[in-house]
Amino acid sequence: MKPDFLNFGKWVIPEMIGHSVVSVLMLVSLHWFIFLLNLPVATWNIYRFIMVPSGNMGVFDPTEIHNRGQLKSHMKEAMIKLGFHLLCFFMYLYSMILALIND
């Protein structure tokens, strides 16, 4: 059974790489607060990617979600990630405007 790359690689791997790169960049540029804010999300994405059972199509395997009743937990996780991304967006926007005003 080959993995469904629309499900597995299209969203999970870029999100994992993106959060890891942002976390490392914030660590290198000494932005400790933003680094500590992004670190739990990056580790959670890596953990979920590593803990996919063999035989599943990926992190979001539709049959596993519906068979085990995991739909509610996946929706809760999606809402938490949406809130996190909104918080980060406005925080980065504020930082950018502050940097432009100070120059």
N, C-alpha and C positions, 0 to 999 in steps of 0.2 A: 504494500500500500504506500503510494508516494504522498508526500505532504502537499497540502493545498497551499500553493505559494501566494494566492490572493489573500488567504486567511493568515498564514504564518509569517511570511516574509515582508508583505507589503506594509504592515503597520507596526508589528511588534519589534522587529529588528531595527528599523530606523528610529523608533522612539527610544529604544534602549541605547543606541549609539549616540543619539542627540543628547539625552540626559547625561550620559557619561562624559561626553565632550564638554558640555556646558559646565558640569561640576569640576572637571579638571581645569578648564580655563578660569573659572572663578577662584580656584585654589592658587593657580599660578599668578593671577593678578591681585591676590591678597584681598579679595572681597569675601570676608569670612561669613558674614550673615547670609548672603545669597548662596554661598557654597554649602553652608549647613542646611539651608532650606531645600536645595536640590539633591543633597546626598541621600536622604531616605527614599525619594522617588527613584533615583538611579539604582540604588541597591534593590528596591522592590522589583523593578523591571528586570534586572539581571537574575534575581531569585526566581521569578516566574518563568523566565526563559529556560533556566537550568532545570527546574523541577517539572517540566512537561513529561508525563509518563511515556514510555516507549509504546508505540502503537497509536497514539493520539495524533491528530492532524496538526496540532499546534496548541497555542495558549487558548485560543477561542474555538475549540472543537464543538461544533453545534450539537452533535449527538450527546456528548458528555454533559453539556450545559443543560439540555432538556431532560436527559435521563436521570440525572442526579439532583435536579431541582436547583441548580446553581445560578439560575437566571437572576434571581433577586440579588445575590451577592455580586454578580458581574455588573448589574445596573448600579448598585451602590458604589462600587469601585469606579465606574465611569463618571458618576456625579462628583465623587471626591476629586478625581483627576481634572474634571472640568473646572471645579472651584480653584484647584491649585493653579491651573493654567491661566485663569482669569486674574488671580492674585499676582502671579508672576508678570503677566502682561502689563498691568497697571503699575507695578513696581518698576519694571524696566522702562516704561514710558515716562514715569516721574523722574527717574534717574537721568534719562536722556534729556528731558526738558531742563532739568536742573543743571546739567553739564553745559548745555547750550547757552543758558542765561549767564552762567558764571564766566564764560569766555569772553 
